[in-house]
């Protein structure tokens, strides 16, 4: 028989099993004693080595929401950095945009998880109102493991001024009242 807070031993099988869900990494020595029906005993030391296994890092949620006004300048942060935790406390977590950034509107700092605007031209409300990114965090363990999350970005409309084309207009000095000057002055409104 052996007494342990971490392990149990079957009294008839001798099978050692765990008593807790997570074992501390390191070595333990169990002193096991067996007794037969006549009362004779044998004792042996059983060394148990608990080996660390790499566990994946994870974001605090599987989905996040962000709002970005259209035409936001490049290098502007898109909310707070995305932070992941690793049960192994690995230093050196690496962050990346895995998918959804086909037009290159965003970038992510690989060391901090900070999402920023990369191209303000891509953030045009009149062209698209949402972007969905899949972001990834990878640990430095072996084997390297990772976690993913979805970032739903809503692009909000910002009123933009209309524009007029610069033209030269000609009209004769002796034109009659109400004669139209040509060519027409053309303009456009990006919000229309």
ABEGO torsion letter per residue (X at the ends): XBBBAABBBBAAAGBBBBABABBBBEBBBBBBBBBBAAGBBBBBBBBBBBBBBBBBBBBABABBBBBBBBGBBBGBBBEBBBBBBBAAGBBGBBBBBABGAAAGABBBBAAAGBBBBABAAABBAAABABBBBBBBBBBABOBBBBBBBBBBBBBBBBBBBBBBBBBBBBBBAABBBGBBBOBBBBBBBAAX
